[in-house]
């Protein structure tokens, strides 16, 4: 089994990228092949229908689509911006969902979403905001309530999780996702 993971954050020191790396490590330990994708490196432009008609799909999206198509599942780590998902995540999903020139790679794809925030609510509202998107696209979304709160106190500057309960929660999320893939 193969899992592709990406975070809806571009920041170099993103806590969601740190948490995602831990989740992917734990998924790998549970028996899956994993791939971390940094959206910043893909240089995805803002979705524009004129651009889609001109070039069809940006190179970064073509690469991400190829990786997702070959994967059994996708794990998304999302920050929460203004009680919703960040623009970079929405933009990526908008590009990935384009089927004018390419087949639908998202319909039925197994997806797990979790997130980390420096606030007290984690990313509960961002994940709730993702539900209508997942439903519209026909994603097979794993039921989960994995929210890392006060994340700035739970990871060090090298990306290591320093909080035992958070590490256990993220490991459980990864293990549950691997079981979800097997069903």
C-alpha positions in Angstrom: 0.0 0.0 0.0 1.1 3.5 -0.7 0.2 6.8 1.0 0.8 10.3 -0.2 0.7 13.1 2.4 0.8 16.9 2.1 0.1 19.8 4.3 -2.0 22.8 3.6 0.8 25.1 4.6 3.7 26.6 2.7 5.7 27.9 5.7 9.2 26.3 6.1 8.7 25.7 9.8 5.1 24.6 9.5 3.9 22.6 12.5 1.5 20.7 10.2 4.4 19.6 8.1 6.2 18.4 11.2 3.1 16.5 12.4 2.6 15.0 9.0 6.1 13.7 8.8 5.5 11.9 12.1 2.2 10.5 10.9 3.8 9.3 7.7 6.6 7.7 9.7 4.1 5.9 11.8 2.1 4.8 8.7 5.3 3.4 7.3 6.0 1.5 10.5 2.5 0.1 10.1 3.4 -1.4 6.7 2.7 1.3 4.1 5.0 3.0 1.6 4.8 6.7 2.2 5.6 9.9 0.3 5.7 13.4 1.7 4.9 16.1 -0.8 5.7 19.8 -0.1 3.2 21.9 -1.9 5.6 24.9 -1.8 8.0 23.0 -4.1 5.2 22.3 -6.6 4.7 26.0 -7.3 1.0 25.7 -8.0 -0.6 28.9 -9.4 -3.9 30.2 -8.2 -6.7 28.3 -10.1 -7.8 30.2 -13.2 -10.0 28.7 -15.8 -8.2 30.7 -18.5 -4.9 29.2 -17.4 -6.5 25.7 -17.3 -7.6 26.2 -20.9 -4.2 27.5 -22.0 -1.9 25.0 -20.4 -4.4 22.4 -19.1 -2.7 21.7 -15.8 0.4 23.2 -14.2 3.4 20.8 -13.9 3.2 20.7 -10.1 -0.4 19.5 -10.3 0.4 16.9 -13.0 3.1 15.5 -10.7 0.8 15.5 -7.6 -2.1 13.9 -9.6 0.3 11.2 -10.8 1.4 10.5 -7.2 -2.1 10.5 -5.9 -3.4 8.3 -8.7 -0.7 5.6 -7.8 -1.5 5.9 -4.1 -4.0 3.9 -2.1 -4.7 6.9 0.1 -3.9 10.5 0.9 -3.3 12.1 4.2 -3.8 15.8 4.5 -2.5 17.9 7.4 -4.4 21.2 7.6 -3.8 24.4 9.5 -6.9 26.5 10.4 -7.1 30.0 8.9 -10.1 32.1 9.9 -12.1 29.0 11.0 -11.6 27.3 7.7 -9.1 25.5 5.5 -6.2 27.6 4.2 -6.3 28.9 0.6 -3.3 26.8 -0.5 -5.2 23.6 0.4 -8.4 24.8 -1.3 -6.5 25.9 -4.4 -4.7 22.5 -4.6 -7.9 20.6 -4.3 -9.5 22.9 -6.9 -6.7 22.1 -9.4 -6.7 18.3 -8.5 -10.5 18.1 -9.1 -10.3 19.4 -12.7 -11.5 16.7 -15.0 -11.8 18.6 -18.3 -8.7 17.1 -19.7 -7.9 14.3 -17.3 -9.8 11.5 -15.6 -11.1 11.9 -12.0 -8.4 10.7 -9.6 -10.3 11.8 -6.4 -13.6 9.9 -6.7 -13.5 7.2 -4.1 -10.0 8.0 -3.0 -9.4 7.1 0.7 -8.4 10.3 2.5 -7.5 11.1 6.1 -7.4 14.6 7.4 -6.0 16.0 10.7 -4.4 19.2 11.7 -2.4 21.2 14.1 -2.9 24.7 15.5 -1.4 26.9 18.1 -4.9 27.6 19.4 -7.1 25.7 21.9 -9.5 24.2 19.3 -6.9 22.6 17.1 -8.3 22.5 13.6 -11.8 21.3 14.3 -13.4 24.0 12.3 -11.1 23.6 9.3 -11.8 19.9 9.2 -15.6 20.6 9.4 -15.1 23.0 6.5 -13.4 20.2 4.5 -16.4 17.9 4.8 -18.6 19.5 2.1 -15.5 19.5 -0.3 -14.9 15.8 0.4 -18.6 15.0 -0.1 -18.8 16.9 -3.4 -15.7 15.2 -4.7 -16.8 11.7 -3.6 -13.7 11.2 -1.3 -13.8 8.3 1.0 -13.0 10.3 4.1 -11.8 8.4 7.2 -13.8 9.3 10.3 -11.4 11.1 12.7 -11.2 13.8 15.2 -7.5 14.3 15.4 -6.7 17.9 16.4 -3.4 18.9 17.8 -3.9 22.0 20.0 -1.3 24.4 21.2 1.1 22.8 18.8 3.8 25.5 19.3 4.4 23.9 22.7 4.5 20.3 21.4 7.2 20.3 18.7 10.8 21.6 18.9 12.6 23.6 16.2 14.0 20.4 14.6 10.5 19.1 14.0 10.5 16.5 16.8 7.3 15.9 18.8 8.1 16.6 22.5 4.6 15.8 23.9 3.9 12.1 24.5 0.1 12.4 24.3 0.4 14.2 20.9 2.8 11.6 19.6 0.5 8.8 20.7 -2.5 10.6 19.1 -0.7 11.0 15.8 0.5 7.4 15.8 -3.0 6.2 16.5 -4.3 8.4 13.5 -1.6 6.8 11.3 -2.5 3.2 12.4 -6.2 3.9 12.0 -5.6 5.2 8.5 -3.6 2.1 7.5 -6.5 -0.1 8.8 -8.9 2.2 6.8 -6.9 1.5 3.7 -7.2 -2.2 4.3 -11.0 -2.2 4.4 
